[in-house]
Amino acid sequence: MKILVIEDDAQVSAFVRKGLQEQGHTVDFADNGKDGLFLATTEAYDVLIVDRMLPELDGISILKTLRASENDTPALILSALNSVDERVKGLRSGGDDYLVKPFAFSELLARLEVLATRHLRVGTQETQLTVQDLSLDLLSRKVVRSGVEIALQAREFRLLEYLLRHVDQVVTRTMLLEHVWDYHFDPQTNVIDVHISRLRQKIDKEFEPKLIKTVRGAGYMVSSNS
Amino acid sequence: MAAMFTISLMVVMASLLYITYNYVRENQVSAYQGQFERYSLMMSAAPQSVRSTMLEALLTEEKQIGSLSLVAGLFDADKNPTSGNLHDFPAINTAEMTQMQSWEPVVVKGQDQTPTIVGSLFELQDGHWLALGIDTASTQSVNWRVMFASATAILFAVFVVVFSFLIGLFVVSRVNTITDTAQQLMKTGNLSERIPVDSNWDDLGKLVFVLNRMLDKMEANVASIKGVSDSIAHDLRTPLTRLRNQIEDLNQHDDLKDALLNEADSLLSIFNSILRISSIENERNPDQFESISLDDITWDAIELYQPIAEDRGMTISAKLQPVTLTGDRHLLFQSCANLIDNALKFSPDNSSINVLVSSEGDQACITVSDHGTGISPENRSQVLRRLFREDQSRNTPGSGLGLALVAAVVELHRGTITIDDNTPGTIVTLTLPLTQPVV
């Protein structure tokens, strides 16, 4: 992917760039808002990483300008401000995701991948999600694996649906909480893990290969090939 | 109350004046009575030829001494005037003629008017008569003068009392204004407000000034403390995150790496919770409030913890009435989740916990009860504090921040939280108002 990083904190910027480059992505960067906006409008990127507090021009203004000029490159906002209020403000001004500093790199990576591919998938109306021998029918709410119908509870269905929509992408626990449960929530215990293990019981235990994989230190992933 | 005061004051004044008047009068009369009697005795004893001279001398003396008009007359046995300034024999009741009493208006020599006299009549040894009296008009003027003086004194006293009373009222009302403003300030917890200085009374103005300075200091202190704790949390979060990222970078994929990552994550989660609680506490005018369905949120929280409960053979029974209120969806979800998490955590396997949502009047109620280890009565108020763990639960996983966050959320929604015993176990009740004041 071609990624633009607009971040004035040299340490964070270097850290992010190094990590992304190691993952094989191409990274451009700017350390102030004006240069960042200039690059974003003159070059084509798959995804933008925009810091909220920037010299010259702040992140929110950059996004507003881009969206006003019909530039809809997916953008992830980085910020030290964590209130739900600020989140909403950031997302409303044109951001697609919001990550609070300091963050785990794996979280950033997972979210970037999701953002980049979401962009591509806009417009496709799928009624069926299929991975290997598992298929999920969104209309009939039926799940079938190797010809065997599996009964899932509503929440389990949504969980599986999200995992399948992000096949081959790492999905973090926070992402699951935000999208499958729709809450900004800091779990005190490993609640999500238990739900995943439930799901595994139903769709992975009696079958091969095991589709739901644990990505250590990051989250979970459903892979399309073993 | 003011009316009562005024009326009683007037009554007091009136009675004082009346008493003064009568007293003065009585005194005057009795003073003269004594004098007249003595004089009559003297006259009686003196020979006739001397009496006239004596009388004239008396009249002259009296004229010289005071402004009181003395009337005196000597009459022979036929009641004809022999000397003095009385023209006629006074017509009075002879029964008690020696006692001073009113005479009919008499004509006095050398005067145009016919004054009202109060006097006595004495029969002398040889059948002659002596009449002595005083002009009430002049006594009257003395009376008036005395009364005027006392009236002025009384009025002055009244004025002083009323004035002091008014000053008192003025000061008290100003003090009350200051007290009320200060109380209001403490209720809203808004440290940026100040008490308005509208008093013309220097000392009170100074008091307000000092109080406002105190508030300035308090505000600065709180800000700096908040700043310090915020920067501590932030400052520690960053190296901790760096540490976590470095662990992640390690080129190994084993249980050790997993364990290290879990530790780092759990530390970060504690910091995040602390910061979150701080930010909730400092949120004064939340505009993330919207109309939400409390039963839906609670159900979502129950459902989130269902698998964990089932794994341990526990049941979560729920009775949720539909309740709509104004609040923050995410924070209330977090609160329910924390309460359920606690209930599960501190209960034994195969037990049950109970969740209730109801509304009564203008309040909504969430109750989570369990049959677990319970909280001892003396710890019940402490347990809402950050990082508090009871001794008996020190080894249970968790940071001790769960209830602190719930308490902060409840306070933000202007509600209350109570903890009771479920013998055994704990009942936590959150009471929240259905509507929030519009700011």
Interface residues (C-beta under 8 A of the other chain):
Chain A: F15 A80 N82 S83 V84 D85 V88 K101 P102 F103 A104 F105 S106 R155 W181 Y183 H184 F185 D186 P187 Q188 T189 V191 V194 H195 S197 R198 R216 G217
Chain B: H234 R237 T238 L240 T241 R242 R244 N245 I247 E248 H253 K257 D258 L261 S269 N272 S273 L275 R276 S279 E283 P286 D287 Q288 D300 E303 L304 Y305 P307 I308 D311 D328 R329 H330 F333 Q334 A337 N338 D341 K345 P397 G398 S399 L401 G402
